[in-house]
């Protein structure tokens, strides 16, 4: 029987556990989000994060900057948040304009406030087995949590990851390696991608191309986890052709309602982790 990996249901269950953590430690976390420019899609994502944060008792601070700013200005804004003892987590809403030096921006964020897990220190931690206090990129962690809660083991399995971006593909690969998976990574330069998809026990797709593969392209009983989204006429689609893939897959994420809710949950969980660390270690400034 085919099963849906329900990210909405699972995230709501996890939010209850997270709320208990917040209440027990009497935390009052603050998440600061920097938005450069005014993309409509970014506005929607930010509003969703804001609303969910408020329901959890997490303060939400939005810093809006013009899309014409230079890297030096953004660095100064981040430095202010690094040194603000009231701010526990810092998120840079992506994408950023082309003139911004992305590696520099990721490097300047205090690694103890880096809720996206993009600072070189936090990314390096993924080379080892992450602990409960490791700030893992939320999308990658959401994928692993989904599989774990549905008892999907990756050990010894052939996992094909479509896409090698810093948000999902690369961190997912590191986590899977730590878990004993055999991995094939496909990029836009990969020849005959469908060959790899057909051989996969688990497909994790972050392509962002509607109906990129169909039921005929996958192995019977494969697990299909979608991250990529395409918006057409206010409707959201995933990379797999859902109806045809559903017939052959043992597990599949819906789009929307799969990895998206898990990403937001782990973003807020990372904010709580940052607040817990600050409470344990005492307030420290980072410049």
C-alpha atoms as a printed R data frame, in Angstrom:
    type eleno elety resid chain resno      x      y       z
1   ATOM     1    CA   UNK     A     1  0.000  0.000   0.000
2   ATOM     2    CA   UNK     A     2  1.313  3.419  -0.921
3   ATOM     3    CA   UNK     A     3  1.907  5.766   1.959
4   ATOM     4    CA   UNK     A     4  2.014  9.556   2.110
5   ATOM     5    CA   UNK     A     5  4.860 11.138   4.079
6   ATOM     6    CA   UNK     A     6  2.680 13.766   5.755
7   ATOM     7    CA   UNK     A     7  4.879 16.683   6.758
8   ATOM     8    CA   UNK     A     8  1.960 18.741   8.067
9   ATOM     9    CA   UNK     A     9  0.786 16.089  10.518
10  ATOM    10    CA   UNK     A    10  4.290 15.210  11.680
11  ATOM    11    CA   UNK     A    11  5.381 18.831  12.142
12  ATOM    12    CA   UNK     A    12  2.304 19.569  14.253
13  ATOM    13    CA   UNK     A    13  3.178 16.636  16.523
14  ATOM    14    CA   UNK     A    14  6.757 17.888  16.816
15  ATOM    15    CA   UNK     A    15  5.614 21.446  17.565
16  ATOM    16    CA   UNK     A    16  3.876 20.134  20.685
17  ATOM    17    CA   UNK     A    17  7.176 18.646  21.872
18  ATOM    18    CA   UNK     A    18  9.029 21.855  21.010
19  ATOM    19    CA   UNK     A    19  6.469 23.920  22.930
20  ATOM    20    CA   UNK     A    20  7.124 21.768  25.982
21  ATOM    21    CA   UNK     A    21 10.865 22.472  25.679
22  ATOM    22    CA   UNK     A    22 10.229 26.202  25.445
23  ATOM    23    CA   UNK     A    23  7.873 26.232  28.425
24  ATOM    24    CA   UNK     A    24  9.997 23.967  30.614
25  ATOM    25    CA   UNK     A    25 13.112 26.120  30.194
26  ATOM    26    CA   UNK     A    26 11.051 29.340  30.302
27  ATOM    27    CA   UNK     A    27 12.632 30.454  27.048
28  ATOM    28    CA   UNK     A    28 11.672 33.585  25.148
29  ATOM    29    CA   UNK     A    29 13.542 33.028  21.859
30  ATOM    30    CA   UNK     A    30 13.901 35.736  19.240
31  ATOM    31    CA   UNK     A    31 14.393 35.010  15.551
32  ATOM    32    CA   UNK     A    32 15.682 37.865  13.377
33  ATOM    33    CA   UNK     A    33 15.079 37.633   9.629
34  ATOM    34    CA   UNK     A    34 16.867 39.853   7.121
35  ATOM    35    CA   UNK     A    35 15.089 40.320   3.806
36  ATOM    36    CA   UNK     A    36 16.843 42.049   0.916
37  ATOM    37    CA   UNK     A    37 14.420 43.249  -1.741
38  ATOM    38    CA   UNK     A    38 10.705 42.561  -1.910
39  ATOM    39    CA   UNK     A    39 10.054 39.308  -3.780
40  ATOM    40    CA   UNK     A    40  6.426 38.214  -3.485
41  ATOM    41    CA   UNK     A    41  7.398 34.581  -2.883
42  ATOM    42    CA   UNK     A    42  9.812 35.590  -0.144
43  ATOM    43    CA   UNK     A    43  7.071 37.667   1.459
44  ATOM    44    CA   UNK     A    44  4.818 34.607   1.623
45  ATOM    45    CA   UNK     A    45  7.556 32.419   3.124
46  ATOM    46    CA   UNK     A    46  8.416 35.067   5.707
47  ATOM    47    CA   UNK     A    47  4.778 35.569   6.681
48  ATOM    48    CA   UNK     A    48  4.360 31.817   7.206
49  ATOM    49    CA   UNK     A    49  7.481 31.663   9.393
50  ATOM    50    CA   UNK     A    50  6.326 34.711  11.316
51  ATOM    51    CA   UNK     A    51  2.868 33.298  12.024
52  ATOM    52    CA   UNK     A    52  4.211 29.920  13.105
53  ATOM    53    CA   UNK     A    53  6.845 31.530  15.321
54  ATOM    54    CA   UNK     A    54  4.216 33.614  17.088
55  ATOM    55    CA   UNK     A    55  2.066 30.579  17.831
56  ATOM    56    CA   UNK     A    56  5.122 29.042  19.534
57  ATOM    57    CA   UNK     A    57  5.894 32.125  21.600
58  ATOM    58    CA   UNK     A    58  8.980 32.904  19.516
59  ATOM    59    CA   UNK     A    59  9.587 36.608  18.920
60  ATOM    60    CA   UNK     A    60  9.974 37.485  15.248
61  ATOM    61    CA   UNK     A    61 12.039 40.466  14.109
62  ATOM    62    CA   UNK     A    62 12.079 41.416  10.415
63  ATOM    63    CA   UNK     A    63 14.759 43.694   8.968
64  ATOM    64    CA   UNK     A    64 13.844 44.802   5.439
65  ATOM    65    CA   UNK     A    65 16.620 46.172   3.220
66  ATOM    66    CA   UNK     A    66 16.559 47.523  -0.363
67  ATOM    67    CA   UNK     A    67 17.655 45.168  -3.144
68  ATOM    68    CA   UNK     A    68 20.318 47.654  -4.251
69  ATOM    69    CA   UNK     A    69 22.433 47.381  -1.087
70  ATOM    70    CA   UNK     A    70 26.022 46.196  -1.231
71  ATOM    71    CA   UNK     A    71 27.646 43.399   0.748
72  ATOM    72    CA   UNK     A    72 29.313 45.834   3.168
73  ATOM    73    CA   UNK     A    73 25.940 47.224   4.270
74  ATOM    74    CA   UNK     A    74 24.478 43.774   4.796
75  ATOM    75    CA   UNK     A    75 27.545 42.761   6.809
76  ATOM    76    CA   UNK     A    76 26.978 45.727   9.148
77  ATOM    77    CA   UNK     A    77 23.338 44.734   9.677
78  ATOM    78    CA   UNK     A    78 24.339 41.165  10.483
79  ATOM    79    CA   UNK     A    79 27.019 42.381  12.900
80  ATOM    80    CA   UNK     A    80 24.373 44.367  14.775
81  ATOM    81    CA   UNK     A    81 22.307 41.215  15.216
82  ATOM    82    CA   UNK     A    82 25.375 39.196  16.193
83  ATOM    83    CA   UNK     A    83 25.935 41.630  19.073
84  ATOM    84    CA   UNK     A    84 22.285 41.984  20.072
85  ATOM    85    CA   UNK     A    85 21.913 39.860  23.209
86  ATOM    86    CA   UNK     A    86 18.140 39.721  22.690
87  ATOM    87    CA   UNK     A    87 18.504 37.933  19.322
88  ATOM    88    CA   UNK     A    88 18.929 34.150  19.475
89  ATOM    89    CA   UNK     A    89 18.705 33.206  15.800
90  ATOM    90    CA   UNK     A    90 19.570 34.965  12.540
91  ATOM    91    CA   UNK     A    91 18.112 34.012   9.158
92  ATOM    92    CA   UNK     A    92 19.041 35.554   5.805
93  ATOM    93    CA   UNK     A    93 16.064 35.121   3.501
94  ATOM    94    CA   UNK     A    94 17.221 33.721   0.171
95  ATOM    95    CA   UNK     A    95 17.630 34.420  -2.674
96  ATOM    96    CA   UNK     A    96 19.888 37.456  -2.365
97  ATOM    97    CA   UNK     A    97 20.646 39.910  -5.219
98  ATOM    98    CA   UNK     A    98 23.591 39.014  -7.447
99  ATOM    99    CA   UNK     A    99 25.817 41.813  -6.128
100 ATOM   100    CA   UNK     A   100 25.886 40.231  -2.640
101 ATOM   101    CA   UNK     A   101 28.889 38.059  -1.757
102 ATOM   102    CA   UNK     A   102 27.063 35.011  -0.412
103 ATOM   103    CA   UNK     A   103 30.062 33.147   1.090
104 ATOM   104    CA   UNK     A   104 31.077 36.279   3.003
105 ATOM   105    CA   UNK     A   105 27.541 36.723   4.319
106 ATOM   106    CA   UNK     A   106 27.335 33.135   5.551
107 ATOM   107    CA   UNK     A   107 30.749 33.480   7.186
108 ATOM   108    CA   UNK     A   108 29.934 36.658   9.103
109 ATOM   109    CA   UNK     A   109 26.869 35.249  10.911
110 ATOM   110    CA   UNK     A   110 27.573 34.211  14.504
111 ATOM   111    CA   UNK     A   111 27.705 30.381  14.237
112 ATOM   112    CA   UNK     A   112 25.779 30.212  17.535
113 ATOM   113    CA   UNK     A   113 22.902 32.143  15.935
114 ATOM   114    CA   UNK     A   114 23.069 30.521  12.502
115 ATOM   115    CA   UNK     A   115 19.616 28.897  12.290
116 ATOM   116    CA   UNK     A   116 20.106 28.025   8.613
117 ATOM   117    CA   UNK     A   117 23.304 26.105   9.364
118 ATOM   118    CA   UNK     A   118 25.239 27.801   6.557
119 ATOM   119    CA   UNK     A   119 28.223 29.123   8.498
120 ATOM   120    CA   UNK     A   120 31.408 27.189   7.560
121 ATOM   121    CA   UNK     A   121 31.730 25.941  11.155
122 ATOM   122    CA   UNK     A   122 28.213 24.492  11.197
123 ATOM   123    CA   UNK     A   123 28.585 23.048   7.718
124 ATOM   124    CA   UNK     A   124 31.800 21.395   8.852
125 ATOM   125    CA   UNK     A   125 30.000 19.738  11.752
126 ATOM   126    CA   UNK     A   126 28.017 17.697   9.231
127 ATOM   127    CA   UNK     A   127 31.192 15.800   8.354
128 ATOM   128    CA   UNK     A   128 30.695 14.086  11.697
129 ATOM   129    CA   UNK     A   129 27.537 12.631  13.220
130 ATOM   130    CA   UNK     A   130 25.464 15.680  14.238
131 ATOM   131    CA   UNK     A   131 24.375 15.936  17.866
132 ATOM   132    CA   UNK     A   132 21.106 17.336  19.196
133 ATOM   133    CA   UNK     A   133 22.763 20.740  19.471
134 ATOM   134    CA   UNK     A   134 24.177 20.838  15.926
135 ATOM   135    CA   UNK     A   135 22.603 23.520  13.740
136 ATOM   136    CA   UNK     A   136 21.714 21.430  10.689
137 ATOM   137    CA   UNK     A   137 20.187 23.154   7.616
138 ATOM   138    CA   UNK     A   138 16.401 22.886   8.203
139 ATOM   139    CA   UNK     A   139 15.421 21.368   4.851
140 ATOM   140    CA   UNK     A   140 18.036 18.630   5.098
141 ATOM   141    CA   UNK     A   141 17.102 17.862   8.686
142 ATOM   142    CA   UNK     A   142 13.425 17.799   7.732
143 ATOM   143    CA   UNK     A   143 14.035 15.124   5.120
144 ATOM   144    CA   UNK     A   144 15.909 12.942   7.606
145 ATOM   145    CA   UNK     A   145 13.226 13.447  10.276
146 ATOM   146    CA   UNK     A   146 10.481 12.425   7.857
147 ATOM   147    CA   UNK     A   147 12.256  9.185   6.974
148 ATOM   148    CA   UNK     A   148 13.087  8.475  10.596
149 ATOM   149    CA   UNK     A   149  9.520  8.962  11.839
150 ATOM   150    CA   UNK     A   150  8.181  6.707   9.080
151 ATOM   151    CA   UNK     A   151 10.813  4.051   9.839
152 ATOM   152    CA   UNK     A   152 12.519  4.380   6.470
153 ATOM   153    CA   UNK     A   153 16.096  3.167   6.846
154 ATOM   154    CA   UNK     A   154 18.793  4.433   4.489
155 ATOM   155    CA   UNK     A   155 21.522  2.085   5.714
156 ATOM   156    CA   UNK     A   156 22.847  0.117   2.760
157 ATOM   157    CA   UNK     A   157 20.240  1.664   0.468
158 ATOM   158    CA   UNK     A   158 21.008  3.374  -2.830
159 ATOM   159    CA   UNK     A   159 19.889  6.985  -2.424
160 ATOM   160    CA   UNK     A   160 19.853  9.264  -5.461
161 ATOM   161    CA   UNK     A   161 19.951 12.972  -4.649
162 ATOM   162    CA   UNK     A   162 18.867 15.233  -7.500
163 ATOM   163    CA   UNK     A   163 20.525 18.601  -6.982
164 ATOM   164    CA   UNK     A   164 23.662 19.611  -5.093
165 ATOM   165    CA   UNK     A   165 22.742 23.027  -3.738
166 ATOM   166    CA   UNK     A   166 23.887 24.384  -0.378
167 ATOM   167    CA   UNK     A   167 20.332 24.573   1.020
168 ATOM   168    CA   UNK     A   168 19.379 20.937   0.610
169 ATOM   169    CA   UNK     A   169 21.460 18.717  -1.696
170 ATOM   170    CA   UNK     A   170 24.921 19.048  -0.145
171 ATOM   171    CA   UNK     A   171 23.874 18.887   3.527
172 ATOM   172    CA   UNK     A   172 21.523 15.970   2.829
173 ATOM   173    CA   UNK     A   173 24.374 14.032   1.231
174 ATOM   174    CA   UNK     A   174 26.551 14.536   4.323
175 ATOM   175    CA   UNK     A   175 23.786 13.391   6.656
176 ATOM   176    CA   UNK     A   176 23.079 10.329   4.519
177 ATOM   177    CA   UNK     A   177 26.754  9.370   4.434
178 ATOM   178    CA   UNK     A   178 26.818  9.450   8.230
179 ATOM   179    CA   UNK     A   179 23.806  7.121   8.216
180 ATOM   180    CA   UNK     A   180 25.402  4.485   6.010
181 ATOM   181    CA   UNK     A   181 23.657  5.181   2.712
182 ATOM   182    CA   UNK     A   182 25.145  4.564  -0.741
183 ATOM   183    CA   UNK     A   183 24.694  7.813  -2.638
184 ATOM   184    CA   UNK     A   184 24.555  9.033  -6.216
185 ATOM   185    CA   UNK     A   185 24.451 12.811  -6.665
186 ATOM   186    CA   UNK     A   186 22.973 14.156  -9.881
187 ATOM   187    CA   UNK     A   187 23.351 17.734 -11.089
188 ATOM   188    CA   UNK     A   188 22.256 19.554 -14.232
189 ATOM   189    CA   UNK     A   189 25.470 18.311 -15.839
190 ATOM   190    CA   UNK     A   190 24.700 14.634 -15.168
191 ATOM   191    CA   UNK     A   191 24.146 12.560 -18.290
192 ATOM   192    CA   UNK     A   192 21.176 10.178 -18.367
193 ATOM   193    CA   UNK     A   193 19.702 11.176 -15.011
194 ATOM   194    CA   UNK     A   194 16.744  8.838 -15.548
195 ATOM   195    CA   UNK     A   195 19.167  5.901 -15.373
196 ATOM   196    CA   UNK     A   196 20.114  6.868 -11.822
197 ATOM   197    CA   UNK     A   197 16.501  7.508 -10.810
198 ATOM   198    CA   UNK     A   198 15.492  4.051 -12.033
199 ATOM   199    CA   UNK     A   199 18.208  2.402  -9.912
200 ATOM   200    CA   UNK     A   200 17.352  4.254  -6.703
201 ATOM   201    CA   UNK     A   201 15.817  2.782  -3.576
202 ATOM   202    CA   UNK     A   202 15.231  6.352  -2.419
203 ATOM   203    CA   UNK     A   203 14.995  9.477  -4.584
204 ATOM   204    CA   UNK     A   204 15.408 12.892  -2.956
205 ATOM   205    CA   UNK     A   205 14.646 15.538  -5.555
206 ATOM   206    CA   UNK     A   206 15.525 19.243  -5.324
207 ATOM   207    CA   UNK     A   207 15.350 20.166  -9.005
208 ATOM   208    CA   UNK     A   208 12.486 22.655  -9.089
209 ATOM   209    CA   UNK     A   209 11.099 21.409 -12.396
210 ATOM   210    CA   UNK     A   210  7.477 20.280 -12.642
211 ATOM   211    CA   UNK     A   211  6.950 16.605 -13.612
212 ATOM   212    CA   UNK     A   212 10.702 16.059 -13.945
213 ATOM   213    CA   UNK     A   213 10.166 12.318 -13.643
214 ATOM   214    CA   UNK     A   214  7.176  9.953 -13.829
215 ATOM   215    CA   UNK     A   215  6.112  6.597 -12.460
216 ATOM   216    CA   UNK     A   216  7.768  4.751 -15.336
217 ATOM   217    CA   UNK     A   217 11.105  6.280 -14.340
218 ATOM   218    CA   UNK     A   218 11.266  4.829 -10.816
219 ATOM   219    CA   UNK     A   219 11.842  1.404  -9.313
220 ATOM   220    CA   UNK     A   220  8.745 -0.275  -7.896
221 ATOM   221    CA   UNK     A   221  8.578  0.310  -4.160
222 ATOM   222    CA   UNK     A   222 11.003  3.247  -4.192
223 ATOM   223    CA   UNK     A   223 10.723  6.042  -1.642
224 ATOM   224    CA   UNK     A   224 10.227  9.459  -3.249
225 ATOM   225    CA   UNK     A   225 10.946 12.634  -1.304
226 ATOM   226    CA   UNK     A   226 10.409 15.934  -3.057
227 ATOM   227    CA   UNK     A   227 11.948 19.275  -2.148
228 ATOM   228    CA   UNK     A   228 11.762 21.152  -5.465
229 ATOM   229    CA   UNK     A   229  8.692 23.248  -6.210
230 ATOM   230    CA   UNK     A   230  7.259 24.961  -9.264
231 ATOM   231    CA   UNK     A   231  4.461 27.534  -9.064
232 ATOM   232    CA   UNK     A   232  1.999 27.838 -11.921
233 ATOM   233    CA   UNK     A   233 -1.160 29.936 -11.716
234 ATOM   234    CA   UNK     A   234 -0.956 30.062  -7.919
235 ATOM   235    CA   UNK     A   235 -0.700 26.285  -7.682
236 ATOM   236    CA   UNK     A   236  2.367 24.454  -6.394
237 ATOM   237    CA   UNK     A   237  3.833 21.368  -8.073
238 ATOM   238    CA   UNK     A   238  6.707 19.079  -7.158
239 ATOM   239    CA   UNK     A   239  9.417 17.466  -9.275
240 ATOM   240    CA   UNK     A   240  7.706 14.048  -9.547
241 ATOM   241    CA   UNK     A   241  4.511 13.549 -11.521
242 ATOM   242    CA   UNK     A   242  2.570 12.759  -8.376
243 ATOM   243    CA   UNK     A   243 -0.264 10.551  -9.650
244 ATOM   244    CA   UNK     A   244  1.903  8.220 -11.726
245 ATOM   245    CA   UNK     A   245  4.704  8.018  -9.150
246 ATOM   246    CA   UNK     A   246  2.199  7.325  -6.366
247 ATOM   247    CA   UNK     A   247  1.186  4.081  -8.084
248 ATOM   248    CA   UNK     A   248  4.705  2.623  -7.887
249 ATOM   249    CA   UNK     A   249  6.265  4.246  -4.822
250 ATOM   250    CA   UNK     A   250  6.085  2.766  -1.326
251 ATOM   251    CA   UNK     A   251  6.321  6.247   0.223
252 ATOM   252    CA   UNK     A   252  5.991  9.708  -1.298
253 ATOM   253    CA   UNK     A   253  5.837 13.281  -0.043
254 ATOM   254    CA   UNK     A   254  2.945 15.450  -1.254
255 ATOM   255    CA   UNK     A   255  3.606 18.923  -2.637
256 ATOM   256    CA   UNK     A   256  2.687 21.035  -0.791
257 ATOM   257    CA   UNK     A   257  2.514 19.420   2.633
258 ATOM   258    CA   UNK     A   258  5.641 17.265   2.576
259 ATOM   259    CA   UNK     A   259  9.099 18.693   3.223
260 ATOM   260    CA   UNK     A   260  7.970 22.336   3.402
261 ATOM   261    CA   UNK     A   261  6.318 22.144   6.849
262 ATOM   262    CA   UNK     A   262  9.287 20.140   8.130
263 ATOM   263    CA   UNK     A   263 11.679 22.873   6.979
264 ATOM   264    CA   UNK     A   264  9.796 25.550   8.914
265 ATOM   265    CA   UNK     A   265  9.610 23.319  11.990
266 ATOM   266    CA   UNK     A   266 13.362 22.692  12.040
267 ATOM   267    CA   UNK     A   267 14.056 26.388  11.456
268 ATOM   268    CA   UNK     A   268 12.134 27.174  14.633
269 ATOM   269    CA   UNK     A   269 13.692 24.216  16.428
270 ATOM   270    CA   UNK     A   270 17.133 25.607  15.525
271 ATOM   271    CA   UNK     A   271 16.047 28.938  17.013
272 ATOM   272    CA   UNK     A   272 15.163 27.140  20.241
273 ATOM   273    CA   UNK     A   273 18.503 25.279  20.173
274 ATOM   274    CA   UNK     A   274 20.279 28.650  19.897
275 ATOM   275    CA   UNK     A   275 18.279 29.994  22.850
276 ATOM   276    CA   UNK     A   276 19.052 26.870  24.903
277 ATOM   277    CA   UNK     A   277 22.769 27.221  24.158
278 ATOM   278    CA   UNK     A   278 22.731 30.877  25.206
279 ATOM   279    CA   UNK     A   279 20.965 29.999  28.439
280 ATOM   280    CA   UNK     A   280 23.451 27.232  29.186
281 ATOM   281    CA   UNK     A   281 26.640 29.059  28.244
282 ATOM   282    CA   UNK     A   282 25.741 32.593  29.164
283 ATOM   283    CA   UNK     A   283 25.437 35.555  26.800
284 ATOM   284    CA   UNK     A   284 28.426 36.070  24.534
285 ATOM   285    CA   UNK     A   285 28.961 38.689  21.873
286 ATOM   286    CA   UNK     A   286 30.344 37.894  18.450
287 ATOM   287    CA   UNK     A   287 31.736 40.559  16.120
